[in-house]
Each structure stands twice: as C-alpha cells, then as structure tokens.
Amino acid sequence: MKFTNFLYYVFINIVETLIRFFPVPTKTGCRKIGSPDQDSPVFLTCNFHLTVLRVKRALRGIDCYLLVANSKGINVWCASAGGLLNNHSVISIIKTSGIEEKVEHKKIILPQLAAPGIEANEIKKKTGWNVIWGPADAKDIPSFLKKNFVKTTEMNSIRFSIIQRIEVASMWAFMISIILTIIWLPLFLRETPAMLIQVWYISLVVFLLFPLYEPLLRLRKRLLFVNLGRILVFLIILFSAAVGIVIYVFAIKQYEKWLLIRWCIFSVSVVILIMIDLAGTTPVIKSGLLEERTFSIAIEKEKCEGTGICIQVCPRNCYELNSKTNKIRMINAELCVRCGACIVQCPFDVLYFKNEKGQVISPDNVRKFKLNLMGKRDCCIACKISNQLIKA
C-alpha cells in the first residue's frame, strides 16, 4: 500500500510539474492528518493540488489539521502576491471548516510565502486567531515543530535547488515541445525527434547553469536600451544552443545550408522564448516585466518598534535586528525580491517602496495591489508559471 501511494505521489508530481502553466485546483476544506485532538496544531495551505499533496507528505507522522483555502488552484506565493489567497480566503476557511469546534486553541500556522497577501493583524481582528508564520518550504515543517515554532535562517529562506531547477526546465520544455511539434511535425517529420531533444537540452542548460549566471541577471547596467546582464546571459545560452546544433549536424552528417538555417532559427526562437522573462521564472530575482522592479525598500527607523516580523516573513533574509537600538536594518538589500511581505506585515508602517526618482509606493498601496504595485492586482505570467512548483 505504501509503495502504491509513493508511485501515485511520483506520478502526480511528474504530471502536474509538466502542466504548471495551468491552475490545478483541489477541494477546499479541513483535512485530518493522523489522529489530531483538541490541542493539535492547525496548518493552512492553498488549493493548488500539487501543493496540498506535498504538504500532506511533509506532515506525515504529525497529528494535525490542514485547512485548504481557496486560491483558484494557484500556488501559495503566486496566489497571495496576486490577491487570490487573501484575508477573505483565510477567514472563510476558518469560519466554514468547523475547525473552531475541533481545537481549543486559536493558533493557525500559515506558509511564510503567503505573507505578501494575508495580513496577520486582520486575521486576528476578524477571527480572533493568531497567525504563526511557518517555514518557506513545507519540508521544514517537522523541524519547525520540534523547535517549538522557531525558524532557523534556512527555514526562512526561499530556495532554488537543482531539483526545483530541473522541474522548471521540464515545465518549459514540455510546453514548448507541444507548441513546436504542432508547427514542426507537418513540415519536417524526420527532424521532429531531434527538435524535441534540442528543446529539452536548451531548457535544462538554462536552469542547470542558473547559479553561474545569476549575478549577471542582477546587473542594472545598460547597453543602449537593453540590460547588459541579460545580453550576456542570452549570449551564454545561445552558445549552448549552438553546441546542440553542431552535435545534431555531426550526428546526421548532413551539411545542407537550409538545414542549418532553419535549425538556427528554431534554436534562437526557443532561447528567446525562455529569455523573455528568465528572471521572473526564478523565485530569487524580481520579474523583469514588472515596473516596480526598479523600486527598493526604504525604512523609517524612527517608527520601528523592533517587532522583528519583517525578519520572520522575508524569504531572502534581508533583515536583522540591531540588539543595541532595537531597530531593524537591511543587510542583504541586493537579494530582495520585492515581494512586499515585510511591508504588508509591519504593524507600524516602517517600510515602504521608493525608487531613484523619489517615487514612493505606500504600505496601503502594497496591501491593496499586492505583487503588481503599479495598479493591477494581478500576478505576472512568469511568476505564475515558475513558482507553481517552488513552495507550499
């Protein structure tokens, strides 16, 4: 039975990783994990099916309740940033799931990556329940409980591990393969298998090499009107694609001019498609398609009361608390992904966004518009695509 469950888990992981371009909702409500009682912890997650599956697996051996809130089938981070997993989602599931009759305490553990869209103070005000921010990755939940709800730096951090990079690469390769097969198959039947191999090769190269070129994506220098770092990354990936073309040509031993031309056009097209918003396809760099990427966090230190909530919700560990002044300060500003979680959660409005031109995005605006701070309450396409897999 356990082996069958494991095979099912692996199968769903593969299938839903490949189709992450699309929301995959599951039923909302209260799930029992193990044999919980009135003192058992209560966790909450979104109703993205793969997230629920992974969270339940992380909770194995723990007697608890899991509330699955409506996020329209989108993962936690994207749904909270885009306004789909919000205060109403949490309040509604608390009120309708019957959880208030099942436990005596009023503590609910929310995924840390829900912090951009769910205001802990509002949940407390509307329901009486206290929010505890869990780890960024569901895999760390057991350790989090053993440490009595205290998170280490590692638990607080978003990751982009090699497994996660392979998953993102597979998602891109699968969808591009489907689209290009429809175009390529009727025209060049014999080349289609090799074309599919090239698509997967390019996708895997892009994301497996990410740690090597990540610093380039952070560069803000421009060559004319184009970001210099992205030009360099594009050339690196294009070189890798060229290697694939050379291998193909030597393998079939055909040096026809038009064969080379169409394979060059095809490969460049794949690279461009992936490069459209490569930064936003990762969980560690702000999408290049969002205007607020040019803003940075500003701090009004005189307002700071040293609550440390910004430290608890920051997925990149950008803050530390000065023990002498009891004020927070940024220590890793270059790592900030501008998710807005720290601004949303700060009870004293100490933090806000500001750019080099002096333009300011207030805390109220961040709370209202979530990720897209410039006026639309919508998560960018690249963010939805890539981060479906990253976190519970």
Summary of the structure (lengths in Angstrom):
residues: 392
radius of gyration: 22.8
end to end distance: 25.6
largest distance: 75.3
contacts: 1278
relative contact order: 0.12
helix: 52%
strand: 12%
